[in-house]
Amino acid sequence: MNNTALAEAIATEHGLTKTDARTYVDAVFTAIANAAANGNEVSLNGFGKFKVSAT
């Protein structure tokens, strides 16, 4: 599943336009990326934890 498919699923499930759902999906991933880029660990219950680390 990619961002577009996720947005379409959210739009269908919640009665949103695809445009609005895509805006929300993009906002969520932007927030996750920004938090990780700032050195914060992102924990999503039932999904996983994300943290940027040096390789």
Rosetta constraint file for C-alpha pairs under 8 A:
AtomPair CA 1 CA 5 HARMONIC 5.78 0.50
AtomPair CA 1 CA 6 HARMONIC 6.45 0.50
AtomPair CA 2 CA 6 HARMONIC 6.16 0.50
AtomPair CA 3 CA 7 HARMONIC 6.08 0.50
AtomPair CA 3 CA 22 HARMONIC 7.42 0.50
AtomPair CA 3 CA 25 HARMONIC 6.93 0.50
AtomPair CA 3 CA 26 HARMONIC 7.69 0.50
AtomPair CA 4 CA 8 HARMONIC 6.17 0.50
AtomPair CA 4 CA 22 HARMONIC 6.80 0.50
AtomPair CA 5 CA 9 HARMONIC 6.18 0.50
AtomPair CA 6 CA 10 HARMONIC 6.23 0.50
AtomPair CA 6 CA 25 HARMONIC 7.52 0.50
AtomPair CA 7 CA 11 HARMONIC 6.01 0.50
AtomPair CA 7 CA 18 HARMONIC 6.27 0.50
AtomPair CA 7 CA 21 HARMONIC 4.97 0.50
AtomPair CA 7 CA 22 HARMONIC 4.82 0.50
AtomPair CA 7 CA 24 HARMONIC 7.96 0.50
AtomPair CA 7 CA 25 HARMONIC 6.20 0.50
AtomPair CA 8 CA 12 HARMONIC 6.16 0.50
AtomPair CA 8 CA 18 HARMONIC 5.68 0.50
AtomPair CA 8 CA 21 HARMONIC 7.07 0.50
AtomPair CA 8 CA 22 HARMONIC 7.67 0.50
AtomPair CA 9 CA 13 HARMONIC 6.07 0.50
AtomPair CA 10 CA 14 HARMONIC 5.91 0.50
AtomPair CA 10 CA 16 HARMONIC 7.44 0.50
AtomPair CA 10 CA 21 HARMONIC 6.19 0.50
AtomPair CA 11 CA 15 HARMONIC 5.48 0.50
AtomPair CA 11 CA 16 HARMONIC 4.37 0.50
AtomPair CA 11 CA 17 HARMONIC 5.65 0.50
AtomPair CA 11 CA 18 HARMONIC 5.42 0.50
AtomPair CA 11 CA 20 HARMONIC 7.76 0.50
AtomPair CA 11 CA 21 HARMONIC 5.43 0.50
AtomPair CA 12 CA 16 HARMONIC 6.72 0.50
AtomPair CA 16 CA 20 HARMONIC 6.37 0.50
AtomPair CA 16 CA 21 HARMONIC 6.22 0.50
AtomPair CA 17 CA 21 HARMONIC 6.21 0.50
AtomPair CA 18 CA 22 HARMONIC 5.99 0.50
AtomPair CA 19 CA 23 HARMONIC 6.23 0.50
AtomPair CA 20 CA 24 HARMONIC 6.40 0.50
AtomPair CA 21 CA 25 HARMONIC 6.20 0.50
AtomPair CA 22 CA 26 HARMONIC 6.00 0.50
AtomPair CA 23 CA 27 HARMONIC 6.11 0.50
AtomPair CA 24 CA 28 HARMONIC 6.20 0.50
AtomPair CA 25 CA 29 HARMONIC 6.39 0.50
AtomPair CA 26 CA 30 HARMONIC 6.01 0.50
AtomPair CA 27 CA 31 HARMONIC 6.10 0.50
AtomPair CA 28 CA 32 HARMONIC 6.27 0.50
AtomPair CA 29 CA 33 HARMONIC 6.04 0.50
AtomPair CA 30 CA 34 HARMONIC 6.00 0.50
AtomPair CA 31 CA 35 HARMONIC 6.10 0.50
AtomPair CA 32 CA 36 HARMONIC 6.17 0.50
AtomPair CA 32 CA 42 HARMONIC 6.65 0.50
AtomPair CA 33 CA 37 HARMONIC 5.97 0.50
AtomPair CA 34 CA 38 HARMONIC 6.20 0.50
AtomPair CA 35 CA 39 HARMONIC 6.63 0.50
AtomPair CA 35 CA 40 HARMONIC 5.27 0.50
AtomPair CA 35 CA 41 HARMONIC 7.22 0.50
AtomPair CA 35 CA 42 HARMONIC 6.95 0.50
AtomPair CA 36 CA 40 HARMONIC 5.01 0.50
AtomPair CA 36 CA 41 HARMONIC 6.07 0.50
AtomPair CA 36 CA 42 HARMONIC 6.68 0.50
AtomPair CA 36 CA 50 HARMONIC 7.12 0.50
AtomPair CA 36 CA 51 HARMONIC 5.63 0.50
AtomPair CA 36 CA 52 HARMONIC 5.76 0.50
AtomPair CA 37 CA 52 HARMONIC 6.82 0.50
AtomPair CA 39 CA 51 HARMONIC 7.11 0.50
AtomPair CA 39 CA 52 HARMONIC 6.56 0.50
AtomPair CA 40 CA 51 HARMONIC 6.58 0.50
AtomPair CA 40 CA 52 HARMONIC 7.99 0.50
AtomPair CA 41 CA 49 HARMONIC 6.81 0.50
AtomPair CA 41 CA 50 HARMONIC 5.67 0.50
AtomPair CA 41 CA 51 HARMONIC 4.65 0.50
AtomPair CA 41 CA 52 HARMONIC 7.69 0.50
AtomPair CA 42 CA 49 HARMONIC 5.49 0.50
AtomPair CA 42 CA 50 HARMONIC 4.99 0.50
AtomPair CA 42 CA 51 HARMONIC 6.40 0.50
AtomPair CA 43 CA 47 HARMONIC 7.97 0.50
AtomPair CA 43 CA 48 HARMONIC 5.96 0.50
AtomPair CA 43 CA 49 HARMONIC 4.27 0.50
AtomPair CA 43 CA 50 HARMONIC 6.39 0.50
AtomPair CA 44 CA 48 HARMONIC 5.42 0.50
AtomPair CA 44 CA 49 HARMONIC 6.20 0.50
